[in-house]
Amino acid sequence: MRFVLFFVCFLSGAAEEKMPIAYSPTEVFAVGKPQQRAKWFINPNIRVCDSTEVTYSRISRAVRYWENAGYVFDNIITDSSPDCMNPLHGEIIITIPESGFANHHMASTRIYTSTKTGDIVKAKIQILPKNARKERVIEHEIGHALGWMHYRQKSHIMHPTWYLGGYGRYGLRK
Ligand SMILES: [Zn+2]
């Protein structure tokens, strides 16, 4: 199947990037509603690679966050195989970054859409264990895997700057 790699999210949040609020007007102005680049036509599976150290209970909590917004997932699978790296069709994979991944980025997500239908067919979340343990990061990345873009509203789950984000999900309900 042919597909298009749609975008790569780099969630920033390292303490050294933190700027005084006065120099960061973006959290005040959120224009319009959150934008969704593409959607799933099927209910995706989520496959969590052991290398990320994301536990079943942690991923279950993140999945519940999105289920509470109306999204449906098929299975949650944990995978201990060393080649747990690439998503299968119909799957959101959570794996560790490839080498060369900038260390000051907390995580990244890529979605792949079908050239024929435009639907999301698979997604890849890359995250280091230390960032996976941080509050909200997995939820934020699953948001990208569902097609959502960044949204600069303070305390919103899709805020691009981690420390300005929160569990808000204005505009995300399915
Ligand atoms: Zn992001």
py3Dmol code that shows the C-alpha trace and the ligand (Angstrom):
import py3Dmol

protein = """\
ATOM      1  CA  MET A   1       0.000   0.000   0.000  1.00  0.00           C
ATOM      2  CA  ARG A   2       1.152   3.506  -0.784  1.00  0.00           C
ATOM      3  CA  PHE A   3       1.045   6.100   1.900  1.00  0.00           C
ATOM      4  CA  VAL A   4       2.176   9.600   2.723  1.00  0.00           C
ATOM      5  CA  LEU A   5       4.176  10.506   5.781  1.00  0.00           C
ATOM      6  CA  PHE A   6       2.232  13.439   7.110  1.00  0.00           C
ATOM      7  CA  PHE A   7       4.019  15.173   9.899  1.00  0.00           C
ATOM      8  CA  VAL A   8       6.512  14.816  12.633  1.00  0.00           C
ATOM      9  CA  CYS A   9       5.703  16.262  16.014  1.00  0.00           C
ATOM     10  CA  PHE A  10       8.448  17.480  18.210  1.00  0.00           C
ATOM     11  CA  LEU A  11       7.104  18.254  21.618  1.00  0.00           C
ATOM     12  CA  SER A  12       9.429  20.640  23.363  1.00  0.00           C
ATOM     13  CA  GLY A  13       9.602  20.842  27.072  1.00  0.00           C
ATOM     14  CA  ALA A  14      13.134  20.711  28.373  1.00  0.00           C
ATOM     15  CA  ALA A  15      13.633  23.055  31.300  1.00  0.00           C
ATOM     16  CA  GLU A  16      16.409  24.954  29.538  1.00  0.00           C
ATOM     17  CA  GLU A  17      13.974  25.996  26.805  1.00  0.00           C
ATOM     18  CA  LYS A  18      11.610  27.503  29.299  1.00  0.00           C
ATOM     19  CA  MET A  19      11.084  31.188  28.679  1.00  0.00           C
ATOM     20  CA  PRO A  20       9.421  33.756  30.885  1.00  0.00           C
ATOM     21  CA  ILE A  21       5.688  33.855  30.227  1.00  0.00           C
ATOM     22  CA  ALA A  22       5.991  37.504  29.183  1.00  0.00           C
ATOM     23  CA  TYR A  23       8.047  36.455  26.163  1.00  0.00           C
ATOM     24  CA  SER A  24       5.680  33.714  25.186  1.00  0.00           C
ATOM     25  CA  PRO A  25       2.383  35.212  24.026  1.00  0.00           C
ATOM     26  CA  THR A  26       1.394  32.020  22.231  1.00  0.00           C
ATOM     27  CA  GLU A  27      -0.302  30.486  25.250  1.00  0.00           C
ATOM     28  CA  VAL A  28      -2.721  33.412  25.427  1.00  0.00           C
ATOM     29  CA  PHE A  29      -3.965  33.305  21.855  1.00  0.00           C
ATOM     30  CA  ALA A  30      -5.549  30.175  20.547  1.00  0.00           C
ATOM     31  CA  VAL A  31      -7.314  31.095  17.335  1.00  0.00           C
ATOM     32  CA  GLY A  32     -10.104  28.878  16.123  1.00  0.00           C
ATOM     33  CA  LYS A  33     -10.468  25.220  16.955  1.00  0.00           C
ATOM     34  CA  PRO A  34      -7.857  22.470  16.984  1.00  0.00           C
ATOM     35  CA  GLN A  35      -7.190  21.100  13.503  1.00  0.00           C
ATOM     36  CA  GLN A  36      -7.190  17.438  12.564  1.00  0.00           C
ATOM     37  CA  ARG A  37      -4.992  16.616   9.567  1.00  0.00           C
ATOM     38  CA  ALA A  38      -6.459  13.209   8.912  1.00  0.00           C
ATOM     39  CA  LYS A  39      -8.587  10.550  10.589  1.00  0.00           C
ATOM     40  CA  TRP A  40      -8.645   6.827  11.110  1.00  0.00           C
ATOM     41  CA  PHE A  41     -11.341   4.922   9.268  1.00  0.00           C
ATOM     42  CA  ILE A  42     -10.815   1.841  11.441  1.00  0.00           C
ATOM     43  CA  ASN A  43     -10.211   1.538  15.190  1.00  0.00           C
ATOM     44  CA  PRO A  44      -6.432   1.301  15.545  1.00  0.00           C
ATOM     45  CA  ASN A  45      -4.477  -1.160  17.626  1.00  0.00           C
ATOM     46  CA  ILE A  46      -1.846   0.227  19.940  1.00  0.00           C
ATOM     47  CA  ARG A  47       1.423  -1.678  20.184  1.00  0.00           C
ATOM     48  CA  VAL A  48       3.817  -0.720  22.947  1.00  0.00           C
ATOM     49  CA  CYS A  49       7.433  -1.841  22.678  1.00  0.00           C
ATOM     50  CA  ASP A  50       9.031  -2.955  25.953  1.00  0.00           C
ATOM     51  CA  SER A  51      12.028  -0.739  25.186  1.00  0.00           C
ATOM     52  CA  THR A  52       9.950   2.347  26.030  1.00  0.00           C
ATOM     53  CA  GLU A  53       9.279   1.036  29.573  1.00  0.00           C
ATOM     54  CA  VAL A  54       5.671   2.161  29.178  1.00  0.00           C
ATOM     55  CA  THR A  55       3.641  -0.178  31.359  1.00  0.00           C
ATOM     56  CA  TYR A  56       0.289  -1.658  30.468  1.00  0.00           C
ATOM     57  CA  SER A  57      -1.412   0.389  33.172  1.00  0.00           C
ATOM     58  CA  ARG A  58       0.212   3.597  31.924  1.00  0.00           C
ATOM     59  CA  ILE A  59      -0.872   3.034  28.324  1.00  0.00           C
ATOM     60  CA  SER A  60      -4.331   2.000  29.514  1.00  0.00           C
ATOM     61  CA  ARG A  61      -4.679   5.308  31.319  1.00  0.00           C
ATOM     62  CA  ALA A  62      -3.644   7.227  28.190  1.00  0.00           C
ATOM     63  CA  VAL A  63      -6.068   5.243  26.060  1.00  0.00           C
ATOM     64  CA  ARG A  64      -8.861   5.921  28.557  1.00  0.00           C
ATOM     65  CA  TYR A  65      -8.203   9.652  28.218  1.00  0.00           C
ATOM     66  CA  TRP A  66      -9.020   9.439  24.508  1.00  0.00           C
ATOM     67  CA  GLU A  67     -11.863   6.962  24.978  1.00  0.00           C
ATOM     68  CA  ASN A  68     -13.458   9.543  27.255  1.00  0.00           C
ATOM     69  CA  ALA A  69     -13.360  11.900  24.275  1.00  0.00           C
ATOM     70  CA  GLY A  70     -15.219   9.377  22.108  1.00  0.00           C
ATOM     71  CA  TYR A  71     -12.381   7.503  20.379  1.00  0.00           C
ATOM     72  CA  VAL A  72     -12.353   3.736  20.067  1.00  0.00           C
ATOM     73  CA  PHE A  73      -9.267   1.551  19.956  1.00  0.00           C
ATOM     74  CA  ASP A  74      -9.064  -2.116  19.112  1.00  0.00           C
ATOM     75  CA  ASN A  75      -6.366  -3.924  21.103  1.00  0.00           C
ATOM     76  CA  ILE A  76      -3.535  -2.783  23.294  1.00  0.00           C
ATOM     77  CA  ILE A  77      -0.549  -5.039  22.708  1.00  0.00           C
ATOM     78  CA  THR A  78       2.793  -5.067  24.483  1.00  0.00           C
ATOM     79  CA  ASP A  79       5.752  -6.340  22.475  1.00  0.00           C
ATOM     80  CA  SER A  80       9.068  -7.548  23.874  1.00  0.00           C
ATOM     81  CA  SER A  81      10.681  -8.389  20.532  1.00  0.00           C
ATOM     82  CA  PRO A  82      13.920  -6.486  19.766  1.00  0.00           C
ATOM     83  CA  ASP A  83      12.684  -5.499  16.311  1.00  0.00           C
ATOM     84  CA  CYS A  84       9.639  -3.709  17.705  1.00  0.00           C
ATOM     85  CA  MET A  85      10.251  -0.579  15.613  1.00  0.00           C
ATOM     86  CA  ASN A  86       7.765  -0.062  12.808  1.00  0.00           C
ATOM     87  CA  PRO A  87       3.987   0.118  12.810  1.00  0.00           C
ATOM     88  CA  LEU A  88       1.925  -2.439  10.979  1.00  0.00           C
ATOM     89  CA  HIS A  89      -1.102  -1.379   8.974  1.00  0.00           C
ATOM     90  CA  GLY A  90      -3.863  -0.359  11.400  1.00  0.00           C
ATOM     91  CA  GLU A  91      -1.469   0.217  14.231  1.00  0.00           C
ATOM     92  CA  ILE A  92      -0.140   2.981  16.443  1.00  0.00           C
ATOM     93  CA  ILE A  93       3.275   1.858  17.635  1.00  0.00           C
ATOM     94  CA  ILE A  94       5.089   3.328  20.610  1.00  0.00           C
ATOM     95  CA  THR A  95       8.806   2.714  20.321  1.00  0.00           C
ATOM     96  CA  ILE A  96      12.144   4.251  21.263  1.00  0.00           C
ATOM     97  CA  PRO A  97      13.749   6.828  18.958  1.00  0.00           C
ATOM     98  CA  GLU A  98      16.169   5.872  16.230  1.00  0.00           C
ATOM     99  CA  SER A  99      19.709   7.146  16.653  1.00  0.00           C
ATOM    100  CA  GLY A 100      20.158  10.788  15.766  1.00  0.00           C
ATOM    101  CA  PHE A 101      17.036  11.811  17.609  1.00  0.00           C
ATOM    102  CA  ALA A 102      17.588  15.233  19.171  1.00  0.00           C
ATOM    103  CA  ASN A 103      17.767  14.796  22.898  1.00  0.00           C
ATOM    104  CA  HIS A 104      15.973  18.029  23.772  1.00  0.00           C
ATOM    105  CA  HIS A 105      12.811  16.824  22.081  1.00  0.00           C
ATOM    106  CA  MET A 106      10.565  14.864  24.371  1.00  0.00           C
ATOM    107  CA  ALA A 107       8.879  12.740  21.755  1.00  0.00           C
ATOM    108  CA  SER A 108       7.813  12.631  18.133  1.00  0.00           C
ATOM    109  CA  THR A 109       4.931  11.190  16.170  1.00  0.00           C
ATOM    110  CA  ARG A 110       4.540  10.429  12.491  1.00  0.00           C
ATOM    111  CA  ILE A 111       1.304   9.517  10.824  1.00  0.00           C
ATOM    112  CA  TYR A 112       1.006   7.745   7.502  1.00  0.00           C
ATOM    113  CA  THR A 113      -2.048   8.333   5.356  1.00  0.00           C
ATOM    114  CA  SER A 114      -3.340   6.382   2.407  1.00  0.00           C
ATOM    115  CA  THR A 115      -2.798   8.116  -0.931  1.00  0.00           C
ATOM    116  CA  LYS A 116      -6.089   6.634  -2.089  1.00  0.00           C
ATOM    117  CA  THR A 117      -8.417   7.572   0.773  1.00  0.00           C
ATOM    118  CA  GLY A 118      -6.467  10.108   2.831  1.00  0.00           C
ATOM    119  CA  ASP A 119      -7.187   8.093   5.986  1.00  0.00           C
ATOM    120  CA  ILE A 120      -4.521   7.409   8.561  1.00  0.00           C
ATOM    121  CA  VAL A 121      -3.285   3.854   8.091  1.00  0.00           C
ATOM    122  CA  LYS A 122      -0.545   3.685  10.734  1.00  0.00           C
ATOM    123  CA  ALA A 123       1.343   5.884  13.158  1.00  0.00           C
ATOM    124  CA  LYS A 124       4.687   5.814  14.926  1.00  0.00           C
ATOM    125  CA  ILE A 125       5.370   7.434  18.280  1.00  0.00           C
ATOM    126  CA  GLN A 126       9.004   7.633  19.336  1.00  0.00           C
ATOM    127  CA  ILE A 127       9.819   8.318  22.941  1.00  0.00           C
ATOM    128  CA  LEU A 128      12.550   7.688  25.475  1.00  0.00           C
ATOM    129  CA  PRO A 129      11.613   5.974  28.764  1.00  0.00           C
ATOM    130  CA  LYS A 130      12.446   9.085  30.811  1.00  0.00           C
ATOM    131  CA  ASN A 131       9.989  11.174  28.768  1.00  0.00           C
ATOM    132  CA  ALA A 132       7.355   8.459  28.649  1.00  0.00           C
ATOM    133  CA  ARG A 133       7.237   8.695  32.437  1.00  0.00           C
ATOM    134  CA  LYS A 134       6.371  12.378  32.281  1.00  0.00           C
ATOM    135  CA  GLU A 135       2.824  13.458  32.853  1.00  0.00           C
ATOM    136  CA  ARG A 136       0.633  13.799  29.691  1.00  0.00           C
ATOM    137  CA  VAL A 137       3.325  13.084  27.082  1.00  0.00           C
ATOM    138  CA  ILE A 138       1.860   9.764  25.939  1.00  0.00           C
ATOM    139  CA  GLU A 139      -1.620  11.308  25.802  1.00  0.00           C
ATOM    140  CA  HIS A 140      -0.266  14.206  23.697  1.00  0.00           C
ATOM    141  CA  GLU A 141       1.456  11.891  21.235  1.00  0.00           C
ATOM    142  CA  ILE A 142      -1.602   9.670  20.866  1.00  0.00           C
ATOM    143  CA  GLY A 143      -3.426  12.881  19.991  1.00  0.00           C
ATOM    144  CA  HIS A 144      -1.036  13.316  17.057  1.00  0.00           C
ATOM    145  CA  ALA A 145      -1.458   9.658  16.149  1.00  0.00           C
ATOM    146  CA  LEU A 146      -5.196  10.398  15.890  1.00  0.00           C
ATOM    147  CA  GLY A 147      -4.378  13.221  13.479  1.00  0.00           C
ATOM    148  CA  TRP A 148      -4.511  16.222  15.774  1.00  0.00           C
ATOM    149  CA  MET A 149      -2.147  19.127  15.308  1.00  0.00           C
ATOM    150  CA  HIS A 150      -0.683  21.397  17.933  1.00  0.00           C
ATOM    151  CA  TYR A 151      -3.020  23.864  19.570  1.00  0.00           C
ATOM    152  CA  ARG A 152      -1.656  26.811  21.530  1.00  0.00           C
ATOM    153  CA  GLN A 153      -4.219  27.121  24.255  1.00  0.00           C
ATOM    154  CA  LYS A 154      -2.875  27.057  27.780  1.00  0.00           C
ATOM    155  CA  SER A 155      -3.539  23.771  29.620  1.00  0.00           C
ATOM    156  CA  HIS A 156      -4.587  22.051  26.371  1.00  0.00           C
ATOM    157  CA  ILE A 157      -3.341  18.505  25.763  1.00  0.00           C
ATOM    158  CA  MET A 158      -2.067  19.430  22.280  1.00  0.00           C
ATOM    159  CA  HIS A 159      -0.034  22.447  23.382  1.00  0.00           C
ATOM    160  CA  PRO A 160       3.391  22.218  21.688  1.00  0.00           C
ATOM    161  CA  THR A 161       5.245  23.248  24.813  1.00  0.00           C
ATOM    162  CA  TRP A 162       4.962  20.647  27.510  1.00  0.00           C
ATOM    163  CA  TYR A 163       5.030  22.883  30.566  1.00  0.00           C
ATOM    164  CA  LEU A 164       2.205  25.055  29.167  1.00  0.00           C
ATOM    165  CA  GLY A 165       0.005  22.074  28.442  1.00  0.00           C
ATOM    166  CA  GLY A 166      -2.578  20.260  30.528  1.00  0.00           C
ATOM    167  CA  TYR A 167      -5.422  17.782  30.216  1.00  0.00           C
ATOM    168  CA  GLY A 168      -7.736  20.218  28.419  1.00  0.00           C
ATOM    169  CA  ARG A 169      -9.309  18.793  25.284  1.00  0.00           C
ATOM    170  CA  TYR A 170     -11.358  21.626  23.861  1.00  0.00           C
ATOM    171  CA  GLY A 171     -12.318  20.821  20.272  1.00  0.00           C
ATOM    172  CA  LEU A 172     -11.014  17.250  20.293  1.00  0.00           C
ATOM    173  CA  ARG A 173     -14.176  15.286  20.984  1.00  0.00           C
ATOM    174  CA  LYS A 174     -14.985  12.772  18.264  1.00  0.00           C
TER     175      LYS A 174
END
"""
ligand_1 = """\
1
ZN
Zn 3.263 17.541 19.699
"""
view = py3Dmol.view(width=600, height=400)
view.addModel(protein, "pdb")
view.setStyle({"model": 0}, {"cartoon": {"style": "trace"}})
view.addModel(ligand_1, "xyz")
view.setStyle({"model": 1}, {"stick": {}})
view.zoomTo()
view.show()
